[in-house]
């Protein structure tokens, strides 16, 4: 290359922020120290001339796999960062009414507990009755259920 050598290209690429670039140095320099210098400059792989075309294609495919894995990893990091935002929304102190258990949001609007949690998470609520509430609010149903339980045991 007339203006830059491969080492300088690697160093400049690594100094730039942004999308990762996989670099294979293809060079006539074949001394061990040249290889070490090239990899230390930021090259991901090093191929010496004369090169075998099938070997170079295999190294390029290997680089493609690495770049694809890096992109998948970045996507997972983004998903985790988004999840962390949601978790943080559900942490900390929440003003909750001591009688009706409604929660006050950042706009000072009161919401039912279930509604608030569904809006701020992926939780979905179904309704049921615990034994204590069943007995308190529906005593005859609770008695019938106890009778059925005794018969079946």
C-alpha positions in Angstrom: 0.0 0.0 0.0 1.5 3.3 -1.0 0.5 5.5 1.9 -0.2 3.2 4.9 1.1 -0.2 5.8 -1.1 -3.0 7.2 0.0 -2.3 10.8 -1.1 1.3 10.6 -4.4 0.4 9.1 -5.0 -2.1 12.0 -4.1 0.5 14.6 -6.3 3.1 13.1 -9.3 0.7 12.8 -8.9 -0.3 16.4 -8.6 3.3 17.6 -12.0 4.1 16.0 -15.2 3.6 18.0 -18.1 2.0 16.3 -18.8 -1.3 14.5 -16.1 -4.0 14.8 -14.1 -4.8 11.7 -12.4 -8.2 11.4 -8.9 -7.8 9.9 -6.8 -10.4 8.2 -3.3 -9.2 7.4 -2.1 -10.7 4.1 1.6 -9.9 3.8 5.0 -11.2 2.5 6.4 -10.7 6.0 6.7 -14.2 7.5 9.1 -13.9 10.5 7.6 -14.8 13.9 8.2 -11.3 15.2 6.3 -9.8 12.2 3.3 -12.1 13.0 3.5 -11.0 16.6 3.7 -7.3 15.7 0.8 -7.7 13.3 -1.5 -9.4 15.8 -0.4 -6.9 18.5 -1.4 -4.1 16.2 -4.9 -5.4 16.1 -5.1 -7.9 13.3 -7.4 -10.9 14.0 -5.6 -13.2 11.6 -2.3 -13.3 9.7 -1.7 -14.9 6.3 1.7 -14.9 4.5 2.3 -14.7 0.8 2.3 -16.8 -1.3 -1.1 -18.0 0.1 -3.3 -20.8 -0.8 -6.8 -19.6 -1.9 -8.7 -22.3 -0.1 -6.9 -21.5 3.2 -7.7 -17.8 2.8 -11.4 -18.6 2.1 -11.5 -20.8 5.2 -10.0 -18.0 7.3 -12.5 -15.5 5.9 -15.4 -17.9 6.8 -13.9 -18.2 10.3 -13.9 -14.4 10.5 -17.5 -14.3 9.3 -18.5 -16.7 12.1 -16.7 -14.5 14.7 -18.3 -11.3 13.4 -21.7 -13.0 13.4 -21.2 -14.2 17.0 -20.1 -10.7 18.0 -23.3 -9.2 16.5 -25.4 -11.8 18.4 -23.6 -11.0 21.6 -24.2 -7.3 21.1 -27.9 -8.0 20.5 -28.0 -10.0 23.8 -26.3 -7.2 25.6 -28.9 -4.7 24.3 -31.7 -7.0 25.4 -30.2 -7.4 28.9 -29.8 -3.6 29.1 -33.4 -3.2 28.2 -34.4 -5.8 30.8 -32.4 -4.0 33.4 -34.3 -0.8 32.7 -37.6 -2.7 33.4 -36.2 -4.3 36.5 -35.1 -0.9 37.8 -38.6 0.4 37.2 -39.9 -2.2 39.7 -37.3 -1.6 42.3 -37.2 1.0 45.0 -40.0 2.5 47.0 -43.5 2.7 45.5 -46.2 4.7 47.2 -49.0 2.2 47.9 -52.3 2.9 49.7 -52.4 1.1 52.9 -56.1 0.4 52.5 -56.9 -0.4 48.9 -53.3 -1.2 47.8 -53.4 1.1 44.8 -50.0 2.3 43.6 -49.3 5.9 42.7 -47.2 6.4 39.5 -44.8 9.2 38.6 -47.7 11.3 37.3 -49.4 11.1 40.7 -52.2 8.8 39.3 -53.4 5.9 41.4 -53.6 2.4 39.8 -54.7 -1.0 40.9 -51.7 -3.1 41.9 -52.3 -5.6 39.1 -52.7 -2.9 36.5 -49.4 -1.2 37.6 -47.4 -4.4 37.6 -48.8 -5.5 34.2 -47.8 -2.2 32.6 -44.3 -2.3 34.0 -43.5 -6.0 33.5 -44.5 -9.0 31.5 -46.5 -10.4 34.4 -50.1 -11.4 33.7 -52.5 -11.9 36.5 -55.3 -14.4 37.0 -57.6 -14.2 39.9 -58.2 -16.8 42.6 -59.2 -17.0 46.2 -56.9 -18.0 49.0 -58.4 -20.3 51.7 -58.8 -17.5 54.2 -60.7 -15.2 51.9 -62.8 -18.1 50.6 -63.8 -18.9 54.2 -64.4 -15.2 55.1 -66.4 -14.2 52.0 -67.9 -17.4 50.8 -68.3 -19.6 53.9 -70.8 -22.0 52.4 -68.6 -22.7 49.4 -65.6 -23.2 51.8 -67.7 -25.7 53.8 -68.7 -27.6 50.7 -65.1 -27.8 49.6 -64.0 -29.1 53.0 -66.7 -31.8 52.9 -65.6 -32.9 49.4 -61.9 -33.0 50.6 -62.8 -35.1 53.6 -64.7 -37.6 51.4 -61.9 -37.9 48.8 -59.2 -38.5 51.5 
